[in-house]
Amino acid sequence: RDELIEIYANWVSGERIITSNIWSSELSKLVANAFLAQRISSINSISALCENTDADIGEVAHAVGTDSRLGDKFLNASVGFGGSCFKKDILNLVYLSRYYGLNEVADYWEGVVRINEYQKDRFVLTMLKAMFNTLAGKKICLFGFAFKANTADTRESPALHIAKRLIEEKARLVITDPKALKNAKMDLEGIDDGVTYVEDPYEAARGCDAIAVITEWDHYTSLDYKKIYETMATPSFIFDGRNILDHTTLFDMGYNVFPIGKPALTHFS
């Protein structure tokens, strides 16, 4: 232990170096990621309730986040978490809990993963219901494929699950992402008949029936959506899986807008 402290002291001040036994160290890493994922699944579960009660998940998250006991981190409702760590570390906790006969504990943490899967499925179901109960032959553009912005990493990305479900529904997919298209092609290899990959979001959305925002890339907030609307099929839909767009402005342009955890804005009676 002393040798490790000496090594880390080259980069980290002594008061910030935490020492523990091996099991505490291992569990600390798993639990940190599990707690973060838990917050995401918690707010996502409430987003489903908001959509059925006309509550606004943004307002709920803001109110909850002002409580100093909770804080406002990781309270952005979305299509779900991804990446290589969250699910893996939670399932490690589940395995350990079951190994030691703690089935109730295992069930609790497994529920965090189940809610994450539910949120992705719910997103696709929203698309299906909104687009007149069929996606067959409809052209849908996925804005983003990386599991988060500013990376090409697609491991456990919500986009992968959503893309596969849309393919099962016989939709025609166009995928755009500034960094992750190469990985998207590899992820969907063998099942991507009818899928096209286009780097330019304006070209990607051309002729599409719907846009689904999957990754919270900053530049998606500054696109000329009026210009995009004029090139899309009508009626035009936007499913904002990250709640990063100006929904009222999009509605006024003519889009039917479906955020996460907020009332939909549609031009249908």
C-alpha positions in Angstrom: 0.0 0.0 0.0 2.8 2.5 0.9 4.4 1.8 -2.4 1.2 2.7 -4.3 0.7 5.8 -2.3 4.2 6.9 -3.2 3.5 6.3 -6.9 0.2 8.2 -6.9 1.7 11.1 -4.9 3.6 12.1 -8.0 0.2 13.3 -9.5 -2.2 13.5 -6.6 -1.8 15.5 -3.4 -1.6 13.3 -0.3 -4.9 14.4 1.3 -6.7 13.3 -1.8 -5.3 9.7 -1.8 -7.8 7.3 -0.2 -6.7 4.0 1.2 -8.8 1.0 1.8 -8.8 -2.8 1.8 -9.1 -4.6 -1.5 -12.8 -5.4 -1.3 -13.6 -1.8 -0.3 -11.6 -0.5 -3.2 -13.3 -2.9 -5.7 -16.8 -2.1 -4.5 -16.1 1.7 -4.4 -15.5 1.7 -8.1 -18.5 -0.5 -8.9 -20.8 1.5 -6.6 -19.8 4.9 -7.9 -20.9 4.0 -11.5 -23.9 2.1 -10.2 -25.1 5.2 -8.2 -24.6 7.4 -11.3 -26.6 5.0 -13.5 -29.2 4.7 -10.8 -29.8 8.5 -10.9 -30.3 8.3 -14.7 -32.7 5.4 -14.4 -34.5 7.2 -11.6 -35.1 10.4 -13.6 -36.0 8.4 -16.7 -38.6 6.4 -14.8 -40.2 9.7 -13.7 -40.1 10.9 -17.3 -42.6 8.2 -18.2 -44.9 9.3 -15.4 -44.6 12.9 -16.5 -45.7 12.0 -20.0 -48.9 10.5 -18.6 -49.7 13.3 -16.2 -48.8 16.4 -18.3 -46.0 17.2 -15.9 -42.7 18.5 -17.3 -39.6 16.5 -16.4 -37.4 19.6 -16.7 -39.4 21.3 -14.1 -39.4 18.3 -11.8 -35.7 17.8 -12.2 -35.0 21.4 -11.5 -37.1 21.3 -8.3 -35.5 18.1 -7.1 -32.0 19.4 -8.0 -32.4 22.5 -5.8 -32.5 20.2 -2.7 -28.9 20.3 -1.4 -29.1 16.7 -0.3 -29.6 15.6 -3.9 -28.0 18.2 -6.2 -28.7 18.6 -9.9 -26.1 16.2 -11.5 -27.3 13.4 -13.7 -30.9 14.5 -13.7 -31.3 15.0 -17.4 -34.0 12.6 -18.8 -32.9 10.9 -22.0 -33.2 7.7 -24.0 -31.0 6.0 -21.5 -27.3 5.6 -20.5 -24.7 3.8 -22.5 -20.9 3.3 -22.5 -18.7 0.5 -21.4 -18.9 0.9 -17.7 -22.3 1.6 -16.2 -24.1 -1.6 -17.2 -21.0 -3.8 -16.8 -20.4 -2.5 -13.3 -24.0 -2.9 -12.2 -24.1 -6.4 -13.5 -20.9 -7.1 -11.5 -22.8 -5.9 -8.4 -25.7 -8.2 -9.3 -23.4 -11.2 -9.7 -21.7 -10.6 -6.4 -25.0 -10.1 -4.6 -26.4 -13.3 -6.0 -23.2 -15.2 -5.2 -23.6 -14.2 -1.6 -27.3 -15.0 -1.5 -28.4 -11.4 -1.5 -31.1 -11.8 -4.0 -33.1 -8.8 -3.0 -30.0 -6.6 -3.4 -29.4 -8.2 -6.8 -32.9 -7.5 -7.9 -32.7 -3.9 -6.8 -29.6 -3.2 -8.9 -30.9 -5.3 -11.8 -33.9 -3.0 -11.8 -31.6 0.0 -12.8 -30.6 -1.9 -16.0 -34.3 -2.9 -16.6 -35.4 0.7 -16.5 -32.7 1.6 -18.9 -33.8 -1.0 -21.4 -37.4 0.0 -20.8 -36.6 3.6 -21.6 -35.1 2.7 -25.0 -38.0 0.5 -25.8 -40.4 3.2 -24.7 -38.7 5.7 -27.1 -39.3 3.3 -30.0 -42.9 2.7 -28.9 -43.5 6.4 -28.8 -42.3 6.7 -32.4 -44.5 3.8 -33.5 -47.6 5.2 -31.9 -47.0 8.7 -33.1 -46.4 7.6 -36.7 -49.8 6.0 -37.0 -48.8 2.6 -35.6 -46.4 1.5 -38.3 -42.8 2.3 -39.2 -42.6 0.0 -42.2 -41.1 1.8 -45.1 -40.8 5.1 -43.2 -37.5 6.9 -43.4 -36.1 7.8 -40.0 -32.9 9.8 -39.4 -30.9 9.1 -36.2 -29.1 12.2 -35.1 -26.1 10.7 -33.3 -24.9 7.1 -32.7 -22.2 7.6 -30.1 -23.3 6.8 -26.5 -22.5 10.4 -25.6 -21.3 13.6 -27.3 -17.6 14.3 -28.1 -16.7 10.7 -28.6 -16.8 8.0 -31.3 -17.5 5.3 -28.7 -20.7 3.4 -29.4 -20.3 0.7 -26.8 -23.8 0.0 -25.2 -25.1 3.1 -27.0 -28.8 3.6 -26.8 -28.6 4.2 -30.6 -27.7 0.6 -31.2 -30.7 -0.8 -29.4 -33.0 1.7 -31.0 -31.6 1.2 -34.5 -32.1 -2.6 -34.2 -35.7 -2.1 -33.0 -36.4 0.2 -35.9 -34.9 -2.2 -38.3 -37.2 -4.9 -36.9 -40.1 -2.6 -37.5 -39.0 -2.4 -41.2 -38.1 1.3 -41.1 -35.5 2.7 -43.4 -32.7 4.3 -41.4 -30.3 7.1 -42.1 -27.6 7.5 -39.5 -25.6 10.7 -39.0 -22.9 11.4 -36.4 -19.8 13.6 -36.6 -17.5 10.9 -35.2 -19.1 7.6 -34.8 -20.2 6.5 -38.3 -17.4 4.0 -38.7 -18.3 2.3 -35.5 -22.0 2.5 -36.3 -21.3 0.6 -39.6 -19.4 -2.1 -37.7 -22.1 -2.4 -35.0 -24.9 -2.9 -37.5 -22.9 -5.1 -39.9 -25.0 -7.9 -41.3 -28.4 -6.3 -40.4 -28.0 -3.0 -42.1 -29.8 -3.6 -45.4 -31.7 -0.4 -46.0 -29.5 1.6 -43.6 -27.4 4.5 -45.0 -24.7 6.5 -43.3 -24.4 10.2 -44.0 -22.1 12.6 -42.2 -23.9 15.8 -43.1 -27.1 16.1 -41.0 -28.8 18.3 -43.6 -28.4 15.6 -46.3 -29.1 12.8 -43.8 -32.6 14.3 -43.0 -33.5 15.0 -46.6 -36.7 13.1 -47.5 -37.0 11.6 -44.0 -40.3 11.2 -42.2 -38.7 11.7 -38.8 -35.6 12.8 -36.9 -34.7 11.0 -33.7 -32.1 12.9 -31.6 -30.1 10.1 -29.8 -26.7 11.8 -28.9 -26.5 15.3 -27.4 -24.0 16.8 -29.8 -23.9 20.6 -29.4 -24.2 21.3 -33.1 -27.6 19.6 -33.3 -28.9 22.6 -31.3 -27.8 25.1 -33.8 -28.9 23.5 -37.1 -31.3 25.4 -39.4 -34.4 23.2 -38.7 -36.5 25.3 -41.0 -34.2 24.5 -43.8 -34.4 20.8 -42.8 -38.2 20.9 -42.5 -38.5 22.1 -46.1 -36.6 19.0 -47.4 -38.4 16.4 -45.3 -41.5 14.4 -46.0 -44.8 15.6 -44.4 -46.0 15.2 -41.8 -42.6 15.7 -40.2 -41.7 14.4 -36.8 -38.9 15.1 -34.3 -38.3 12.8 -31.4 -35.9 14.5 -29.0 -34.3 11.8 -27.0 -32.0 14.3 -25.2 -34.3 17.3 -24.7 -31.8 19.6 -26.2 -33.9 21.3 -28.9 -36.4 24.2 -28.7 -39.6 22.3 -28.9 -42.0 25.2 -29.2 -40.0 26.8 -32.1 -39.9 23.4 -33.9 -43.7 23.0 -33.5 -44.2 26.5 -34.9 -42.2 25.5 -38.0 -44.6 22.6 -38.6 -42.9 19.7 -36.9 -44.7 17.3 -34.6 -42.5 17.2 -31.6 -42.1 14.4 -29.0 -39.7 15.2 -26.1 -38.8 13.0 -23.2 -40.9 13.5 -20.1 -42.9 16.5 -21.6 -46.2 16.8 -23.4 -46.0 16.2 -27.1 -46.6 19.1 -29.5 -48.6 17.8 -32.5 -50.6 19.3 -35.3 -53.1 16.4 -35.1 -56.4 16.8 -33.4 
